Amino acid sequence: MGNENQKMMSVFLQEAQLPQQLARDVLAQMFGIINPKELAVLEPQHWEQMKKELAPDHYERLSQAVTVQIFLEGLQLERYTDFFYQEMGIVKIEEFKLLQLEDWEKIKRTLTGPAMHRLSASLTKRGLLHPGKASGNVCQGDVSMASDLASKGTTEFVDVQKTEANENKDFLQKIFAESDFLKLVEGKKKILVLGMGGGCDVFMAYTFAKKLNGGTDTGNILYANCITEERIPPDHIVLVENALYAVPPGEPHPLVDQTGTVDYTEFLASTVEAMGNIEAEKLEEVFGQLNTDNSGCVTVQNLKEILGDDAEKAEHINGTTYLEQSLPRGADNSPLLIELRRDKEDKSDETGQELTRDNSNRIKLAFDYLQVDMAIGIDCGGKGLTGGKTHSLTGLEQQVLYAFRKYREMQPGFDFCHVVLAPGCDAETTEDILVQEVWRTPTKNDTYMQWCTGRMFLGSFSINQLILDCFPLVQELAPNRAPYLMYRALKDDEEFNLERPQPSDAGYESENKRDLVKLQRHGHYQLIPRNWLLNGLVFSYESSEDSFMR
């Protein structure tokens, strides 16, 4: 049992006041359960068998310990935990029995169709919903349909979910034409295209700015990237202290020096920018370990000797501004750098509000200095759309969207739009949640998604040419970086392609009629349609009163 699973199971049993040996002697040995979340998807016959194996009081405690949170995590519906806790008041699974028809209508309005099916089917299996029950306190259509789906087995159940999400809500059918872009920016005097999430978003921001200007260069259109509070090198231009910077003027700095080696100066620059201040002797020690042949340079062969089978996974370490410095210089010192704070530890509401105020002010100072009247936020993957894995207001994309909206309130004539490129390429969100969020217009009552109140989906557009234009800029990066993934999806040939799902993968479709691809990034894994990686989505945001910062 892995350390993380073991820890989770230990805490679970302790809170349920159950003996720790239960994890080894019964759950793991007899049912193969090593994580509490797996209890949520047990078949009824397994619960019956477990009832025979355990003492009555142990069985009762175990069953009741599967809280709504654990239950939803087991169904991959954890993003709805706050909704069921706070808005529906459900803490224990048994409380689903008490829901009235109007409660189920509210749940139906909140969950996607596939998520609703998954929930209903699991509750039906557990005997918490009964098809054909005439009492009126259950949602008959969904329960009956869920029972039918559940009886067909897991594979077909997944197929039905995915097919419905794809066929009934295909957001790629709603087109946002090039003429629509021109209308969007019509009359705007100064436009900034901003990489919202930092990192590789800047490459697509540059390419998008270039496209807006007709495809030759970025012209008068500014482009920038968000960075966090790492050390800014002394040669960078300070435009607004703690808010806005520019990379040094001159020719673009190549991502690699084309020699196939990294000397100590390059290593030092990359490491200092990536890690901040580190003692020189420590850096020398690490460099010496990598430089196995004492040549004074780290070669590919050196890395292979050290990493062995993991050599192919290694990539050049890019510092805080290495990506930006590799791009052509443009208007008003582009590429610009907007520095934002990121709080990775404290997720409290109080810290989130203080962080959001600070970052909104930083963006205000930057925009005031630049005198922009239009911002286009570039979001590779759609974390600003869904919240990603954490659904936290403190994510960079969420902070930027919130700041855009606050700036529009203060600055008449300013407007913005949110452009999601290759939705799902960050592998942080399931297909059905992405579909839901594309079409959904969050309100101020969606307390966990305050950054996107009033969001409206305007349409989709092909990014094939953007991908082709961007690839020469990123071809030295690792093949799992977002722009590189888009290129692999576009080419889809023997040299450049994406992995297809295998029978052992959750959500596997035997014929793969929708051409799903398997993405694994930053420890996350998802199956998404390949054509999503070849399209962009455009969103506007209605002006509305926000309670979060009042």
N, C-alpha and C positions, 0 to 999 in steps of 0.2 A: 504494500500500500504506500503510495507516494506521500511525502511529508505533508503536502498541502491538503490532500484528501484525508489523511490521518488526523490532521489538526481539526479540520471541519467536522469530521465524524465524532471526534472526541468532545468537542464543544456541544454538538447536537445532543449526544447522549447525556452529557452532564446536565444540560438545561432540561432535558426530559426526565432527569432523575432515574436513569437506566444504567445498569452495569456496563463498564467499558468492554468486557469480554464479549458482549453481545455483538460488537462489530466484527470480531474475528470468528466466533463460533457459529453464528447464525447468518448475519447479513452478508458477509464476504464469502464464507465457505459454502453456504447453501443456495444463496441467491445472487452471488457475484456483485453485491452492492458495496461500493467503497466510498461513495459520496452521498450525503443525505438527499441531494436533488434527485437521485435515481429512484428514491422511494415514490416520487410523484408520478412516475410512469409505470409502476408495477401493474401487471394484469390482475384482475379480480381473483383468479385462481391462485396467484402467488400470495395474495393477502390471506386467502383461506388456508393455504398451507402454513403460512407464518402463524396464523391463529392457533394452529394445532401444536406448533413447536414451542410457543412462548407461554409463560404463565399469563393468566387472564389480565392481571394488573399491568404486566409488562407490555402486553399487546395493546391495551387501551392507551397507555402513555405514548407508545411508539406511534400509534395512529394519530393521536391528537397533536403530537409534536410536529407533524408535517403541516407547518403553517402556510398561510397563503403565499408568503414570500418564497418559501422552499418549493411549493407547488408550482408557482409561476416560473421560477428558475428552471425547474425540471422540464417545463413545456416551452422553454425559450421565449417566455412572455414577461421577463423580469421588468421590462420598461413600464409595465402597467401596475407595478406594485403600489406606487403612491396613489394611483387612481382607486384601486380596490380598498386600500387602507383608509385614505383620507376622505374620498368622495362617496364610497359605498359603505364604509364602516365595517368591512369584512376582515376579520383577523384569523378566524379558524375556518377550515374547509367546510365544516358542517353548516356554517352560516349561509352557504349558498342555498340551502333548503328553504330559508326564510324569505328569499327574494320574491317580490311581487312583480306583476307584469310590467309595471312602469319602470321598475329597477332594471329588468332585462332590456327594455327599450333603450335605456340610458347606456347600458353596456354595449348594445349593438351599435349605437351611434359613435362610441369611442373606439371600439376594436375594429380591425379590418375583418373582412369576411373570412379569410383563412385563419386568423387568430381566434375568431369567434367559434369556428368549427372545431379548432383544436381544443379550446376550453370546454365546449359543450360535450365533445366526445369523451374527454377525460373524466368530466364530472358524471357522465352517464355510466361509464365503466365502473366508477366508484360507487354507484347506486345513489348518487346525490341528485340526479335528475331522472325522471321516469317518463318515457315516451307514452303518450296516450292518456296520461293522468288528466283528469277532468277538473281539477280543483281551480284551474285558472291562475295559479301562481308560478307557472313555468312558461317559457317561451316555446310553444308547441312546435312551430316549424323548425326552429333551430335544433331542438332536442331530437325530433324525429330524424332529421337529416344527419345529425351528429351520430345517432345510433347506427344508421345505415352505413355511414363512413367507417365507424369504429369496427363494424362487423366484417369489413372487407380487408382488414389488415393494414399494417403500417405503410407499406410501399404505396399501395393505391391511395391511401389517405393523403400522403404527401403529394402525390400526383394531382389529386383533385385540388388541394390547396394552391399549388403553384399554377395550375392551369387557370383557375379562376382569377388569381391575381393578375396573370398575364393577359388573358383574353378580355376580361371585363373592364380593366383599368389600364390599358396600354397607353401610358402617357406620351409615348413617342408618336402617337397618331395626331397629337395636337401640335401643329407646326408654328414655330416662331421664325418668320422669314427675315432675310437680310434687310428688307425694307422696314421691318418692324424695329430693327436695331437703329436704323437711321432716324426713325420717328422718336425713339427713346432718347436719343442724344441731341435731337434737333434744338437749335438755339442755345446750346450749352457752349460757354466760352473756354472752359478749362476742365478737362476730364482726367481723372486719375483712375488707372486700373490697378487694383491692389490684390496681391496674393494674401488671402485672409489667414490661412493656416501656417504661413511661413514655409521654409524648406523649398520643395520643388514647385510649389504654387507660383513662384516668381517666373519660372520659365513659361508657363502658360499665360501669366499676366503680360509678359513681354510680347509673346506671340499674338495674344488677343489685341493688345494695343496697336501692334503693327497691322493687324487685319483691319481695325477700325480706321486706320489712316490710309487704307488702300493697298497695303501689302508691300510697300517699298521699305519704309522705316517707320518709327513711331511718331515722327513729325512733332506736333505740339501736344501730343497726348502723353501724359506722364505715366510712368509705371513704377510700382513699388512693391515691397514685401514686408510682412510683419516679422519682427524678431522679438525675442524675449531679452530679459535684462542680463545678457552676458556682456563680457568686456568688449567695448568698441575699440578697435585698433587706433592708435594715435594718428595715423595718416588719414583717417576718415573725416569728412567735413561735418562739423556740428552746425546744423541749421537751427534747431530748437533743442536746448539741453533737455535730456531725458524724454525726448519725444520724437525728434526727426533728425535723421542723418543722411549722408550721401557717401557712396563709395568714392575712392580717389579717382580723379579724372585720368584720361588716357585710354590706351587700348585695353580690350578685355583680357583678363588674366585667365589663361587656360586652366581647366580643371586638373589636367595632368600635363607634365612637361614633354610628353611624347617620347621620353627616353625609356620608359618601362621601369624606371627606378625612382626611389624617393631618397634624396640626400638628407643630411641632418637638418639643414635650414628649412626645407619643405616640411619635414616631420615636426620640427619645433613650431612652425607657424600654424600648421593644421591642429596640433594638439593643444596649443595655448588657446586658440580661438574656440576650440570645442570644449575644453575643460576648465578654462580660466587659469588662474595663477597656480602653477605647480613648481615645486622646487627643481632647480636645474639638474641637480645630481640624479633625481628620480627619472627625469626625462632621458638623461644620458644612459642610465642603467637600462631602461626599457629599449632604447634605440640599439644599445649594444647587444641585447638579447635577440632582437630581430635581425641585426646585421651579422648573420652567422658565419660569413666568410671573411669578415673584417675588411671588406672592400670600401667601406665608407658610405655605402648606399644599401638600401633595402630593395632587393629584387623580388620578382615574382617567385623565383626559385627559393629564395630565403623563406618566403611566406609558406610555400608548399612544404618545405622541410619542417616548419614549426607547426602548421595547422593540419597537415596530413589530409584526411578526407574532407575536412572542413575548409580547405583552401578556396574552393569555388564559391563559398559563401562570403568570403572576405571582400570588402570594398574599400576604396580610398576614403579616408576620413576627411570629410569636408567641414571646415570650420564655420563659424557663425556667419561670415559674409563671403565665403569662397564661392558659393553658388551665384550670388549677386554680382561679384566681381568678374565672373566669367561672361557676363552679358554685355552687349554694345551699350555705350553711353547714349542717353537721350535727352529730352527736354528737361530744363530745370534740374540738372544734376541727376536725372534718372540713371540707374535704378536707385530709388530712394528707400530708406529704411525707417519704418515706424516702430519705435520701441514700445513694447507693452510689457506689463508685469504678468507673470503667471504664478499662481499659488498652487503648487503641486501637493501640498500636504493638508492644509486646513480647508475643509469644504463647508464650514459653517455658514449659515445665512449672513451673519454679521460680517465675516471676512469676505464673502462673496459680494456684498453690497459695497464695502469699502474698495475692494479691488475694481469693481465695475465703475464706480465713480472716478477712480484714478485713471483707468484706461480710457474712459469716455473723455476725460479732460485732456489726456495726451493726444487723442485723435483730434479733438477740437483745436488744440494749439497747432498741430501739424497742418490741418486744413485751413485755419486762419492764415498761417504763414504762406501756404501755397495758393490761396485764393481760388480753390477749386469750387465749381458749382455742380459737379456730377462725379459720383464715385461708382465704379463697377467692381464689386467684390468677386474675386475668382476663388472658387472652393472646389478643389479636386477631391472627388469622392462623395461629398454631400454631408460632411459632419455638421456644418451649419444648418443643414436641413433637418437632421434627425437627432443631433446631440451625440452621435457615436455611441460608444460603449458606456460612457458615464452619464450622458444626458445632463451635463453640468453647465451652469451658466458661466463657469470660470474658464471654459475652453476658449482658445484664441478666436475661432470663427464666431462663437456666440458673443464674445466681447465686442468684436468688430461690428456685428449686426446691430447690437444694442447701441453702440456708439454712433453708428450711422443714423439711427432713428432719433437719438437725442440731438444730434447736430442739425438734423432737418427741422426739428422743433424750434431751435434757436436761430437758424439761418434761413430766412425766406429766400426762395429761389434755388436752394440746394435740393438735389434729389439723388437717389441711388437705386441700383438694382443688384440682385444677387444671382450670380451665374454658377451653377453646379456643372462641372465637367466630369464626364465618365462616372456617373453616379454608381456608388458601390465599390469603386476601385480601392478604397481604403480597407475593405473587408471588415468593417466595424459594425455593419448593420445588416439584418436579414432582408431578403427580397420583399417580403410582405410589409415590413415596416417602412421600407423606402417607398413602396407604392402608396401606402397610406399617407405618408407625410407629403408626398408630391401634391396630392389632391386636397389635403386637409387645410382649412384656414383656422389656425389656432386663435383663441380668444383670450382675454385677460384672465379668464377663469382657469386656464391651463397654467397653473402656478409653476410647473416644472419646465415650461418652455417659454419663459417670459421674453426671450430675445426675438421671437418670431411672431408676435401677435400681429394679426392682420395680413399674414402672408398670402399672396395670390399667385398661382401658377399661370404664367403667360404662354408657355409653349416650349417645344424642343427644337433643336437645330443640329445639323451634322457638323462634326468637328474633324472630319477626315483631313481636310487641308491644314487645319491647325496642327494636327498630330504630325503630318509630314514636315511642316515648317519647323516644328519644335524639335524633332528628333536629332538633327545634327548638333543641337546644343546640349543634349543629355546622353548621347550615346556612350560617353565614358562612365556614366553612372551605373549602379547595380541594376540588373534587369527587373527588380521588384519595385523600383521607384515609379511613382504614378505616371509620368509622361512616357516612360519606357513600357509600362504595362499597356498603355493605350496603343503604342506602336505595334507591340506584339499582337494585340487583338486585331488591329487593322491588317497587318501583313498575313498573319495566320498561315504561314508556309512552313517548309521544313526547317528553316533557320530561325524564324521568329514566330513563336506561337505560345499559346497558353495551355496549361494542363486541363484536361477534361476530367469530369468526375468518374470515379471507379465504383464498382458494385458495393464496396465496403463503406462508401461515403454516405453520410446522412443526406437525404434528399436526392439520392441517385435516381435518374430516370433511364431506364434500359435503352430506349431508342434516342434519348436526348434530342427530341424534336425541336426544342427551343434553343439548342446550342448553348448549353450552360458551360461556364468555365469555372475552374476551381482556383480561388485566390487565397493565399496565405501571407499575411503581413503583420508584423509586430505581435506575433502570437495569436492573431485572429484568423479565422477560417470561414469562408462563405462561398456558396455557389450563386452566381449571378449570370444573367443572359449576356452573351458576348457583345451584342449590339448596344447594350447600355454604355460600354466603354468607348463607343464611337459617336456619342451624342452629348449635347449639353442641354441644360434646362435653365430657363429664365424665370425669375420671381421678382415681383414687386411687393411692397409693403404699404398697406393703408396706414394713414396717420391715425393714431389712437392714443388715448390717455393711458399711461402706465402707472400702476400702483407700486411697483417694486422699489422705485427710487424716490417716492414722494416722502 
